[in-house]
Amino acid sequence: MASFNERSQTNLYTCHPDLIRLFTRVVEQFDCTVICGHRAEDAQQLAYLAKNSKLQWPDSKHNKLPSLAADVIAYPIQWGNYKLNYTFGGYVKGVASALDIKIRWGGDWDSDWDLEDQSFNDLVHFEVLEV
C-alpha cells in the first residue's frame, strides 16, 4: 500500500477535509503525489502567468483556506502519459462517488464524461464542489 511523502502530506493538509479524506483513500490503491493544495498570491500569479491556471489571485479554488482544490498526479509523475492521467482522474472520480464527495476534475470540467469538449485541460486539478 502506497502512502504520501512528507511534502504531499503538507500540501494535502492545506486542503478542505473532503479532499484530505478523498486522497487519503485514493493513495491506498493508486500511488500519487500532491503537487499543491493552497496557493498563496505569488504562487497563483506564477501559475496564471505560466498558463497553468486560467484564474488570477484570489479567484482560484486553490486560494481559499482551507483550499477547495488540489493538484494531484499519479506517481511516478509522467506528465505526457495521458492514458495514465485520464485513468487516474477517472479513478479519483469513482472513489469520490463512493465516499459521497462531490468533486470537479480538470479533465472533465462539466462532468459529462465527454473528455473531448474541454477548452482547458488540467488533468491534475481536483476541486470539491461547494455545498
C-alpha positions in Angstrom: 0.0 0.0 0.0 1.4 3.4 -1.0 1.4 6.4 1.2 2.2 10.1 0.9 5.6 11.5 1.5 6.1 14.5 3.8 5.7 17.1 1.0 2.5 15.6 -0.3 1.1 15.4 3.2 2.0 19.0 3.9 0.3 20.1 0.6 -2.7 17.9 1.2 -3.3 19.2 4.8 -3.8 22.7 3.4 -7.0 21.4 1.7 -10.7 21.0 2.6 -11.3 18.0 4.8 -13.2 16.2 2.0 -10.1 16.4 -0.2 -8.0 15.1 2.6 -10.4 12.2 3.1 -10.6 11.5 -0.7 -6.9 11.4 -1.4 -6.0 9.5 1.7 -8.3 6.8 0.4 -7.0 7.1 -3.2 -3.3 6.7 -2.3 -4.1 3.4 -0.6 -4.7 1.8 -4.0 -3.2 4.2 -6.6 0.1 5.8 -5.8 0.0 9.6 -6.3 1.6 12.8 -5.2 0.0 16.1 -4.1 1.6 18.8 -6.1 -0.2 21.6 -4.4 -3.2 22.5 -2.3 -3.4 26.1 -1.1 -1.7 28.7 -3.3 -0.6 32.0 -1.9 -0.9 35.1 -4.1 2.6 34.9 -5.6 2.2 31.2 -6.4 -1.2 31.8 -8.0 0.1 34.6 -10.1 3.0 32.4 -11.3 0.6 29.6 -12.2 -1.5 32.2 -14.1 1.5 33.6 -16.0 2.7 30.1 -16.9 -0.8 29.4 -18.3 -1.2 26.6 -15.7 -4.3 28.4 -14.4 -6.9 30.5 -16.0 -7.6 32.5 -12.8 -5.7 35.2 -11.1 -5.5 35.7 -7.3 -7.9 35.4 -5.4 -10.3 33.8 -7.8 -8.9 30.2 -7.8 -10.3 27.5 -5.6 -6.6 27.0 -4.6 -6.6 30.5 -3.0 -9.1 29.6 -0.2 -8.0 28.3 3.2 -8.6 25.5 3.5 -8.1 25.1 -0.2 -11.1 23.8 -2.2 -8.7 22.4 -4.8 -5.7 20.1 -5.0 -3.4 19.3 -7.9 -2.6 15.6 -7.6 -1.0 13.2 -10.2 -0.2 9.5 -10.4 3.2 8.6 -9.1 5.8 8.3 -10.5 5.0 11.5 -12.4 4.5 11.1 -16.1 3.2 14.4 -17.4 2.9 13.2 -21.0 1.3 9.9 -20.3 -2.3 10.9 -21.0 -3.7 7.4 -20.7 -2.4 7.2 -17.2 -3.5 10.7 -16.2 -7.1 10.1 -17.6 -7.2 6.7 -15.8 -6.1 8.4 -12.6 -8.8 11.1 -13.0 -11.5 8.5 -13.5 -10.3 6.5 -10.5 -10.4 9.6 -8.3 -13.9 10.4 -9.5 -15.0 6.9 -8.7 -13.6 7.0 -5.2 -15.1 10.4 -4.6 -18.5 9.0 -5.7 -18.1 6.0 -3.4 -17.3 8.4 -0.5 -20.2 10.7 -1.5 -17.8 13.6 -2.1 -18.8 16.0 -4.9 -15.8 17.0 -7.0 -15.0 18.5 -10.3 -12.0 17.3 -12.3 -9.9 19.5 -14.7 -10.1 16.8 -17.4 -13.9 16.9 -17.4 -14.9 20.4 -16.1 -18.6 19.9 -16.9 -18.7 16.3 -15.5 -20.5 15.0 -18.6 -17.9 12.2 -19.2 -17.2 13.7 -22.6 -13.4 14.3 -22.5 -13.3 15.9 -25.9 -15.3 19.0 -25.1 -12.8 20.8 -22.8 -11.2 24.0 -23.9 -8.6 23.8 -21.0 -7.3 20.5 -19.7 -5.9 20.5 -16.2 -5.6 16.8 -15.6 -4.1 17.2 -12.2 -6.8 19.5 -10.8 -9.5 18.3 -8.5 -11.8 20.6 -6.6 -14.5 19.9 -4.0 -17.8 21.4 -5.0 -19.2 23.9 -2.5 -22.4 22.9 -1.0 
